[in-house]
Amino acid sequence: MPQIPLHYVDLRTFCYATEDDKRVEEALRTYLPEEVDLERAESEGHYGDRILVLSARVERADEIRHVLSRLSELEEFDRLLRELDQRVTENCELFLRLDKQAAFNGEVALGDGITFRAKVEAYPAKKERAVENAREVLQRIHDEDVGN
């Protein structure tokens, strides 16, 4: 198995008209290495209000490792591992929802506001194999970070 069995990680959040762009960007950057650029796309809500979509894709192993290292700080890390079967799709994609407000405070938590999507390498490309690979890499990075 490759050292980091993920093809990429996408992070995305919305900045609504009532939110400060800089604060929302800061929240998303909680998970990203400094050198990663954010993409910004303007959209419009149902009532004509402005919605800014902030997103980033990381593809290099070191960048992916950085994002996963931040995820390993989850208080609910064991819950995440238990729920992997529900969080990995038949297309071998791992989905998480992360708390935007907690991220703004520099904390890592499951919740709402930031979407995490990762394409998990699996050969053959089967959900079961993707779940195993995701579990293995998340546990390994968590153990490295905790110092086990």
N, C-alpha and C positions, 0 to 999 in steps of 0.2 A: 504494500500500500504506500502511496506517496506520503511524504512527510506531512503535507497539508492537503487532504483529499477534497479540496473545494476548488471549483473552476473560478468562482468569483463570489463576492458578497456585495449586494446592493442595499443601501440604506436610503430611506426616503421619508420625508415629512412634509406637511403642509403648514404654511404660515398664513393665517387668516388675517383679515383687515384689522381685527382687534388686537393682533399680536405684534410685537416688535421684531422686525426681521433679524436684527443682530442677536437678540436673545434666542430665537429659534435656531439660527445658525450655530450659536454656541452650544445649544443642546445637542444638535446632530454631531458636532465635532467632538463631543465627549467620547464617541466611539471610534473616531478616525485618527490616523496618524496626521501630524501637522502638514505634511507636504501634499496631501490629497486635496484636489480642487473640488469644489462643489458646483454642480450644475444648477442653474436657476431658470425656471420656466414660469411665465405669468399665465394665469388662467382666470376664469371668471366664475363666480358662484351663481346659483339659481336666481338670486335677486340682484345680480350685477356687481356684487362685491368682489374685490380683488382677492385672489388666492395665489400665493407664491409657492411653487413646488420646489423644494430643495432636495437634491439627491446626489449620491456619490456611488461609484462602483470601484471596488478594489479588486485587483486581479493578481498582484504580485504576492508571493508567499509571505514575505515580511509584513506587508500591509494586512493581509488576511489574518496572520498570527496576532497582530496588534488588536484587531477587532475582536477576535475570539478570546484574547487575554482579558479584554474589558468584560466580555460576557461571563468569564469565569468568576467575576466578582459578584455575580447575582446571589442574593441571599437565598433565592429559590432555585439554586443550581441543581439540587437533587430532583426537584419537581420537573425542571427542564429535561433532565435525562429520562425521567419516568414517562414524560409525555412525548418523547421523540417520535413514537409510532404515529401519533396524531398530528405531529408538526411537519412530517416529511410526506410529500405528495408522491403519487405514482410516477411523476416526472423527475423524481429525485431532487426536489427542491425543499429546502428547510425554511419554514416561515416562523417568525416571531413578531410579537408586538411589544414594543418597549415604551416605557413611561417617559414622555417628553419633558414633563415638569421635573421629574427626578433627574433626568439627564442635564437639564439646565443647572441643577445644583451639583453637578459632577458625580451623581450617583447612578448606579446601574440597577434597573428594576424592570420586571415585566409590567406591562400596562398598555396604555393607549398613546398614540401620537407619532411614534416612529415605527416604520415597517422595516424589518430585517428579512432579506431573502438571500439564500445562498444556494448555489447549484452544487450538489454533492457528487463527487466522482463515485461511480459504482460500475464495476465490470463483473458480470453483466449488469446492464442498467435496470436494476430491479429495486423496488422500494425497500425490501428487506435488507439488501446489501447496502443501500444508501443510509438506512437507519444505523446499521452496524458501524459504518465508516464515520458517520456524524458523532455517534456515541464515543467511539474510540478517540477521535481527535479532540472533542470537547473535554473528555476526562483527562487525556494526556496533558493538555494545556492547563487545565485547572490544577492538576497535580504539580506541574512545573511551577506554577505561580504560587501555590501554597507552600511549596518546598518539600513535598513528600518524596 
